[in-house]
């Protein structure tokens, strides 16, 4: 059974899955397996220690006590930014990513945040499809991240109104 829970960014399981995320993303960027040194540098460039307390939250998906996915949420000035959205390749297509994003949205809702945004790359096609299915809309660039070429935002309609959300609640047949 897959469990989704908030965790401290310095928890061993969090470190394991964030490192797997960085390895996956860096390998796609370089179009070859990333080296340990490249992954270490990526972890230094994009730490996750701010995903705790009032600044953010890190959600971990586990199965049989093993980390299989994650999503981070950074809270700033009434806007939430998603980061490190990831599911291990062997667990993709099982709804883990959708469940992680719903947990992130719930955390935003609990804090009164109505706008959630993220940046990504077109080559992460499965992620882009997930965001669009969950009601995220393509928007103009809101940052100058060098590795991003797509930006998404959600918040122009009430939470839980995407086709996928309604289907999951039995209100709409997919």
C-alpha positions as CSV (number, residue, x, y, z in Angstrom):
1,X,0.0,0.0,0.0
2,X,1.3,3.4,-0.9
3,X,1.5,5.9,1.9
4,X,1.9,9.7,1.4
5,X,3.2,11.6,4.4
6,X,5.1,14.9,5.1
7,X,8.7,14.3,6.2
8,X,11.7,16.2,7.3
9,X,14.0,17.0,4.3
10,X,16.9,15.6,6.3
11,X,15.2,12.2,6.9
12,X,17.2,9.3,5.3
13,X,14.3,8.3,3.1
14,X,13.9,11.9,1.9
15,X,17.6,12.0,1.0
16,X,17.3,8.8,-0.9
17,X,14.4,9.8,-3.0
18,X,15.6,13.4,-3.6
19,X,18.9,11.9,-4.8
20,X,17.0,9.5,-7.1
21,X,15.1,12.5,-8.5
22,X,18.3,14.5,-9.1
23,X,19.9,11.4,-10.8
24,X,16.9,11.1,-13.1
25,X,16.6,14.8,-14.0
26,X,20.4,15.2,-14.5
27,X,20.6,12.1,-16.6
28,X,17.8,13.4,-18.9
29,X,19.5,16.8,-19.1
30,X,22.8,15.3,-20.1
31,X,21.2,12.7,-22.3
32,X,23.4,10.1,-20.5
33,X,23.7,8.6,-17.0
34,X,24.7,11.5,-14.7
35,X,27.8,10.9,-12.6
36,X,27.8,10.9,-8.8
37,X,29.7,14.2,-8.9
38,X,27.1,15.8,-11.2
39,X,24.3,14.6,-8.9
40,X,26.2,15.9,-5.8
41,X,26.5,19.3,-7.5
42,X,22.8,19.3,-8.4
43,X,22.0,18.7,-4.8
44,X,24.1,21.6,-3.8
45,X,22.6,23.8,-6.4
46,X,19.0,22.8,-5.5
47,X,18.9,21.9,-1.8
48,X,15.6,20.9,-0.2
49,X,16.3,22.0,3.4
50,X,13.8,24.8,2.9
51,X,10.9,22.4,2.5
52,X,10.1,22.4,6.2
53,X,8.3,24.6,8.8
54,X,6.6,27.8,7.6
55,X,8.8,27.9,4.4
56,X,7.6,24.6,2.9
57,X,6.8,20.9,3.2
58,X,8.2,17.7,1.6
59,X,5.8,14.9,1.0
60,X,7.2,11.4,0.6
61,X,5.4,8.4,-1.1
62,X,6.4,5.1,0.3
63,X,5.5,1.5,-0.3
64,X,6.6,-1.3,2.0
65,X,8.6,1.4,3.9
66,X,10.6,2.3,0.8
67,X,10.5,5.7,-0.8
68,X,9.0,5.7,-4.3
69,X,8.2,9.4,-4.9
70,X,8.2,12.9,-3.6
71,X,7.0,16.5,-4.0
72,X,8.1,19.6,-2.3
73,X,6.1,22.8,-1.8
74,X,7.7,26.2,-1.1
75,X,5.4,28.8,0.4
76,X,6.1,32.4,-0.5
77,X,3.8,35.5,-0.3
78,X,0.5,33.7,-0.9
79,X,1.9,31.5,-3.7
80,X,3.1,28.0,-3.5
81,X,5.7,26.6,-5.8
82,X,6.0,22.9,-6.4
83,X,9.5,21.3,-6.7
84,X,11.1,17.9,-6.9
85,X,7.9,16.2,-8.2
86,X,9.1,12.7,-8.8
87,X,8.1,9.0,-8.9
88,X,10.6,6.2,-9.4
89,X,10.2,4.9,-13.0
90,X,9.1,1.4,-11.8
91,X,6.2,3.0,-10.0
92,X,4.9,5.4,-12.7
93,X,1.5,4.9,-14.1
94,X,0.0,3.9,-10.8
95,X,-1.4,7.2,-9.6
96,X,1.5,8.0,-7.2
97,X,2.2,11.3,-8.8
98,X,-1.4,12.4,-8.7
99,X,-1.7,11.4,-5.0
100,X,1.5,13.4,-4.2
101,X,0.2,16.5,-6.0
102,X,-3.2,16.2,-4.2
103,X,-1.3,16.1,-0.9
104,X,0.6,19.2,-1.9
105,X,-2.6,21.0,-3.0
106,X,-4.2,20.1,0.4
107,X,-1.3,21.6,2.2
108,X,-1.7,24.8,0.2
109,X,-5.5,24.8,0.9
110,X,-4.8,24.5,4.6
111,X,-2.6,27.5,4.5
112,X,-5.1,29.6,2.5
113,X,-2.9,29.6,-0.6
114,X,-5.0,29.5,-3.8
115,X,-2.2,29.7,-6.5
116,X,0.2,26.8,-7.1
117,X,2.8,27.0,-9.8
118,X,5.8,25.1,-11.0
119,X,8.4,25.1,-13.7
120,X,9.6,22.1,-15.7
121,X,11.0,21.0,-19.0
122,X,9.2,19.8,-22.1
123,X,11.3,16.6,-22.2
124,X,9.6,15.5,-19.0
125,X,6.6,14.7,-21.0
126,X,4.9,12.4,-18.5
127,X,5.1,15.1,-15.8
128,X,3.7,17.7,-18.1
129,X,0.8,15.4,-19.0
130,X,0.1,14.8,-15.3
131,X,0.1,18.6,-14.5
132,X,-2.3,19.3,-17.4
133,X,-4.6,16.4,-16.5
134,X,-4.8,17.8,-12.9
135,X,-5.8,21.2,-14.1
136,X,-2.5,23.1,-14.3
137,X,-2.4,25.6,-17.1
138,X,0.5,26.7,-19.2
139,X,1.6,30.3,-18.2
140,X,4.3,32.8,-19.1
141,X,7.7,32.3,-17.4
142,X,7.6,33.5,-13.8
143,X,11.3,32.9,-13.2
144,X,14.6,32.6,-15.1
145,X,15.5,29.0,-14.2
146,X,18.1,27.9,-16.7
147,X,16.8,24.3,-17.0
148,X,13.1,25.2,-17.4
149,X,11.2,25.8,-20.6
150,X,7.6,25.3,-19.4
151,X,5.7,27.0,-16.6
152,X,2.4,26.0,-15.1
153,X,-0.1,27.5,-12.6
154,X,-3.3,26.3,-11.0
155,X,-5.6,28.5,-9.0
156,X,-7.9,30.2,-11.4
157,X,-10.7,27.7,-10.6
158,X,-11.7,26.1,-7.3
159,X,-9.7,23.2,-6.0
160,X,-10.8,19.8,-7.0
161,X,-12.5,20.8,-10.3
162,X,-10.1,19.2,-12.8
163,X,-11.5,16.3,-14.8
164,X,-9.1,13.9,-13.0
165,X,-10.1,15.2,-9.5
166,X,-13.8,14.7,-10.3
167,X,-13.3,11.3,-11.8
168,X,-11.3,10.2,-8.7
169,X,-14.3,11.2,-6.5
170,X,-16.8,9.4,-8.7
171,X,-18.4,12.5,-10.0
172,X,-17.4,12.1,-13.6
173,X,-16.5,9.0,-15.6
174,X,-13.1,9.4,-17.4
